[in-house]
Amino acid sequence: MRERIKSTFWITLFVMCLTWPLQSAAQFPEDALRFATPGLGAGARSLGMGNAYIGVAADFSAIYWNPAGLAQLETSEFSFGLSHLNFGDEGTFLNNGTSYSNSSTHLNALGLAYPVEVRRGNLVLAFGYARQSSFTAGLSYNGFNTGSSIIQLWAPDGQLYPSEITIAEELGLAEADTATGRFVSPINGMLLQDATVLEGGGLDNWSAAGAIDIARNLSAGLTLTYLSGRYEYDLEYEETDAQQAYGTFPYDLSRLTVDEFIRSNIDGFNAKLGLLYRVPERFRLGLTLKTPTRFHVEEEFGTTAQSYFDNGDVLPLQGAYTSASSGEYDVVTPWVFGAGTSIIVRDLVISGDAEFTDWTQLEFDKANPDVIALNNDIKEVFRPTLNWRVGLEYDLSRLGLRLRGGFIYNTSPFERDQTSEFDQKYMTGGLGILLSGSTMLDVAYARGWWKTDRLSNDLSSRVNEDIITDNFLLTLSYRF
């Protein structure tokens, strides 16, 4: 029977300390970025054209891309859309590759736009729902790690120990030497490590918008959006002494299991201003300005862990170690500046967009001092980005079809990612089918690919990821 080195263990059995988790409460710059980064947006027509839609914006989805484009609608429009995402990850950990996939299906858009009679020009109002982004993702990796262990994150060997008992001590994987005040934790590497990460959730937009002609062929628009959503993270992690490197009591570890979860409820508000100048049937030029979004995040997170030893011991004795806590904080996103144009040559529309975001202005707010201090890290790890998109649409009016294609290039906001392989790229295609004089069915497909990486325990245990996504979008619109 193992004995605790610190007698205070039995007094402090209920521990709510913020020890390590692989991904603790979303209090890292990367987590703020997750909430701030938009996805592929709303509307199958726009996606088919590579989302180069700021200078097109000729349907209900203008509420998302450029509200000034709503002024082009001469009749009311009802829009309904569905989206499906397949997420694929090829993770390489210690030269060992593992595949993982995840998928989700969601309502993409639902809304109504309708013109209002005015003496001159057009006034159009719109309201509805749009799916801004999906957090659907996942990762699986495994490999024999000779140089690190999760235990060293909990209780680094030789480092001064804190007043609270750590998870490593509760699991019998470290001792607190009262003579030196330092950890004794000799288990460090020579372990088979295996992990699965599952992520889900997304952000939804609930918007009201209006557009009006303020001069001949010039319209202005405004969208007010309430955002709400949820982020879910689940981790299953295991370390195994497959080669029996640790066979001496009391560190005769056989296997260590860790389960972890994060549940984040998110809400926020922003506004988008838009202008659209048009030369009918020839040319359009759009400009947009999106205000910072202030997200409020309420988060619950916890860890469950258990250690198994060669002699049959299982710690903790009373059952698996569990800790759970909660917190809340704000994330404030940067301003986003957009510009787009489209040229109409007979039956062909050619469009292009660019959006600028200075990610160094992303920040945490209304949080504890440790989290606020991360704003200094944000200045170091992020950079400004210029994303660009191009698209085209060819109208086969005799067949009642519209053929579309496009390309999306999203530059990585990380300062360290100096090569293009870390930038998100999407090839898109789409088809518009005129079902009747007033009903249009639009379908779109986007194939995305890029590289990224994350740390398992430390710099010696990096997981390199090749990500491929398949996005399908269907929109049915009815004008009346």
N, C-alpha and C positions, 0 to 999 in steps of 0.2 A: 504494500500500500504506500503510495507516494505521499509525502508530507509537504506542505507549503513552506517555503523559506521565510516568508513574512507572515507573522501571526495575524496581522490585520486583515488577512484575506477573508476570514469568516465574518468580520465586522463590515467589510465593504463588499459583500457578495453582489449587491445590486450596483453595477458600475455603469454610469452613463457618460463616461469620458469619451472625447473625440479621438479615439485611437485611429490608426490607419484603417481605411479601406482602400482597395485598388482604385475605386472612384468614390471618394467620400461625397458628402453633401455637395451639391453643385456649386462649389466655391473655388473654381479654377478659371483662369481666363478662357480656356476652351469651352467651358460650360456656358459662360455668358455669350460666347460666339454662337453656340448652338441655337439659342433662343433668338438671336438677332439676325441670323442668316435666312433669307427667304428661300423657298423652294421653287418649283417650276410654275407656280401660280395657277391662274384660272383660265379656262377656255381652250377648247381643242383647236380652234382656228389659229389662235395665237401660238400655241405650242407647235403646231404643224409648220408655222413660219419661223421657228426658232425663237419664239418669244420676242421677235423684233417688232413690237406692237405699239410702242409709244407714238410713232408717226402714222399708225393705222387706226386703231381704237374705234372700230366701226360697229361694235355690237355691245351687248350687256357687259362683257368682260372689261370694257373701258373703265368701269368702276374700280377695277384693280390696276390697270396699266396706265391710263391717262384719262381722268374724268372729263377733260375738255372734249374728248371724242364723242361723248354721249350726245352732243349737240348735232351730230350728223344723223341721228335717228329721226325719221319723219313719221314713223308709226310706233306703237307700243311693241315691246318685245318681252316675251317670257323665255327664260333660259333655265335648263336643267342639265347637270353634268355629273358623270362618274369617273373616278380614276382608279387605276390599279398599278401597284409598284412591286416589282421583283428586285430584291437587293441581294447581290452576290459578293462575297468577300473571300479572297485567296490570301490567307495569312501565312507568313513565313516567320518562324520562331526558331532560332538556333539551327538554321539551315533545314528545318523541317516544315513542309508545307501542309496546310489544312484548309479545306473548303467549308464555307458556311453560307446559308441562304436564309432569307426572311421575306415575307410578303405582306401586303395589306391592301384593302379595297375601301374606298371612302367616297362619300358625296364630294364632288369637286366644286359645284356651283349650283345655286338656286336663287333666282331673283327676277325682278321685274323692272323694266325701264319704260317710262311713258312720257310723251310730249305734253306740254301745257301751252295752251293758246296764248300768244303774245302779239302785239301789234307788228313787230318787226323782228326778223331773225327767228331763232329757235331757242326754246327753253325746255330742257328735258330733265326729269327727276328719276332717280333709280334707288332701289334698296335691295338688299339681299345678302346671301352668304357666299363665301369663297374659301376654299381650303388653301391656306398660305403655304404650309410646308408639312412634311411628314418626317418624324424621327425614326421611322422604321429602319433598323440596321441590325447588325449582329457580327459576331466574331468567334472563331474557335481556334485554339492553338495548343500545341503540346510539344515538349522537347526535353532533353536531358540537360539540365543547367548545372554546370560545374562551378559557377562562381557567385551565385546569389540565392537568397531565399526570402520569402515574405517575412520570415521571423525577424530578419535583420531590420526590417522597416518598423516592426513593433518594438523591438528591444535590441538596438545595435550593440554588439559585443564590445565591452570596454567603455561604453558611454555612460555618463551620469544618469541614474534612473530618477524619474519624477516621483512626486508624492503619491500619485494614484497608481494602483496596480494595473499593469498592462495586460492586454489579451494574451501575450506570449507567456506571462507568468501564470495566468489562470489555466493555460493549456499545458503547463509543465514543460515549456520549451525554453525557459530562461529563468535565471535566479538573480535576485538582487543581493549583491555582496554588501552587507552592512558595514564591513570593515573599511571598504574602499568607496562605497557609495556608487558603485558602477555595476552595469549588467554583466552577467556571465551567460552568454548565449552562443555556444560553439557550433550550432547547426547553421551552416552557411554554404550552400551549394551541394553538388553531387546528388541532386534530387531530380526525379522525373516530375515535371510540372505540366498540368493540364487545366485548361480554362475554357469556359463558354460564356459569352456575353450576349445578352438579348436586350435590344432596345426597341421601344415603341412609343406611340402617341403622336401628337402633331399640334399645329396651331391653326385655329379657325378665325376668319374675318367676318364680322357682322357690320355691314357698311350701309351708309346712306350717302347719296351723292347728288350733285346737280351740276348742270352745264348750261351756259347761255352764250349766245353770240354777242360779243361786245363791240364788234365792228364788222365791216363786210368781210366775210370769209375768215374771221378770227373769233375763236370761242375760248372761254375760260371755264374751268371746272374745279370742283372741290369734293373730295371724299373724306368723310369722317368715319373712322373705323375703331370698333371695340374688338380686341383680340382676346381669345381665351383658348386654353388647351391644357395638355397634360404630357409630361415626360415620364417614361417608365424605364427603369434600368434594373436588370437582374444578372447576377454573376454567380457562376458555380466554379470554384477553384479548388485544386487539389495538388498537394505535394506528396510524393511517395519515395521512400528510400528503397528503390528497386534494386540497388547494388549492395544493400546492407552496409553502407558506409558508416552508419551510426548504430552500433550494436552494444554500446556500453551504457549501463544504467548510470544516471537517470535520463540520459538523452538517447535512449534506444528507440528513436522515432520510427514507426512503421509507415504511418499515413496521417496526413493533416487535411481536413476538409473545411472549406470556408464558403458560405453562401451570403450574398449581400444584395440589398435592394435599395432603390431610390424611387420615390414617388413625388413628383413636382407638379403642383397646380399653378397655372400661369394665367395672368390676365394683364392687359395693357390697353393703351390708347394711342392713336396717331392720326395724322391728317396728311393728305396728299393734295397738292395744288398742281393744276395742269393748264397749259396753253396749247392750242392747236391752230396753226394757220394752214389754209388749204386753197389751192387753185383747183377748182372742180375738175375731176377726171384727168388731172395731170400730176399734181404734186401736193404733199402734205409735210408739215414740219411741226413736231411736238416737243414741248419742254415740260419736265415735271420736277417737283421738289417735295420730298417726303420728310416730314418733321421727325425728330427723334421719338422713338417709342419708349415709354417708361413701363417696363414689365414689373409686376409684383409677383414674387415667387414664394409660395408656401411649400415647404419641403418636409417630407418624412424619410428617414433613412435608418438602416439597421444592418447588423451583422450577426450571423450564427456560425459558430465554429466548434470543432471537436478534434482532438488528437488521439491517435491510437498507437500503442507501443508494442514492442516485440514480446514482452512478457504477458500480454493480454490486458494491461491497464488501458482504461479509456478516461480521458480527462476533458472537462471537469467531472468530478465524481457524481454530482447531482444531476447531470444531464448536459446537453450542449450549452456552450457559452452563447448568450444572446445579449445584445445591446441594441437599443433603439432610441432615437431622439428626433427632434424636429427643429426647424428654424425658418426664418423668412428674411428676405432681402429684396432689393430692387436692382434691376439691370436697365441702364439707359443706353440706347443704341445711337449711332451717329446719324447726322443728316445724310440723305441720299439725293444726289443730283442726277437727273436723267435727260437725255435728248434722243430724238429719233426722227427719221425721215422716211418717206415712201415716195416712189416714183411710179407713175402709171403709164405704161406704154401699150396702148391698145388693150389686149386681154391679159397683160402681164403686170403684176405688182411686185416691185423690188423694194425691200425695206431694210433698214439698219438702225440699231440702237447702241447707245453707250451709257453706262451708269458709273458714277464715281462715288466711292465711300471711303472715308478716312477712318479705318478701324482702330487707330490709336486713340480715338475719342470715345470708344466703348468704355463703359465704366460701371462699377458696382456702386450702389448707394443704399442708405438706410440699413446698414449691416454692421456687424461687430468690427472692431479695429483691425483684426487680422485679415478680414475679407476686404475692407477698404484699402488696406496696404497693397492688395493685388493690383490696384489701378496703376501703380508704378510699374509692375511687371507687364501690364498691357501695353504701355508705351514702348517696352523693349521687344516684346514678342510679335506684335502686330505691325501692319504697315497699311498705307492707302492702296486701294485697288481700283482699276478701271476694267470693268466687265463689258464685253461687247457681244452683239448678236446680229445675225443677218438672216434674211428669209426671202422667200418668193412665193407667189401664188399665180397659177395660170388658170384662167377661166375658160372651160370648155362649155360655153353656154348652150350650144346645140345639144349636148348630151346631159345637161343639168349637173355637171361635175366641176369641181375645182381641185386642182392638183397643187400640193404644197411641199416645200422643203426648207430646211434651215440648219443653222449651226449656232451653238451657244458656247461661249468661252468665259468661264468665271475664274479669275485669278485668285490663287491662294492668298489669304490675308496674313499668313505667317511669314515673318521676316526671314526665317531660316530656309523657306522653300524657294530657292533661287532658280530652280529648273522647272520647265513647263510640265514635267510629268506629275507634279503635285497640283496642277491647275485642273479644275473640272471642265471636261469637254462633253458636249452632247451633239449628236447628229439626230435631226428630227425629220419627220415626214408626216403628211396628212392628206386627207381627202374630204372634200365637202360634197354632199349629195343633196340636191334639191328634191325633196320629196313631194312638194307641191309649190304653188306660187307663194305660200306663206310659211312653209315649214322646211327647215334645213337641219340635216344630220351631219355633224362634223366628227371625224375620228382622227386621232393623232398618235404617233409613237415617237418616243425619244430614247436613244441608247446613250448612256453616260459612262464615262470611264475616267479614273484618276488613281493616283497613289497617295497613301498617307501612312502614318505610323503612330504607335503608342507604346508606352513603357509598361512592362509587366511589373517588375520590382524596382529595377534601377537601369542605368545606362547600359549595363551589360546584358540586359534581357529585353531588347526592343523587338516589337512585333511589326514587321513591314507588311503593309496591306495593299493589295491590288483590288480595287472596287469596280464593279460593273453593275449598272442599274438598267432595268427595262421598265419604262413608264408608258402606260396606255391610258388614253383619255377619250371620252365620248361626251359630246355635247349636243343636245337637242334644243333647238330654238324655234319659237313660233311668234310670228309678227302679225299684229291685228290692229 
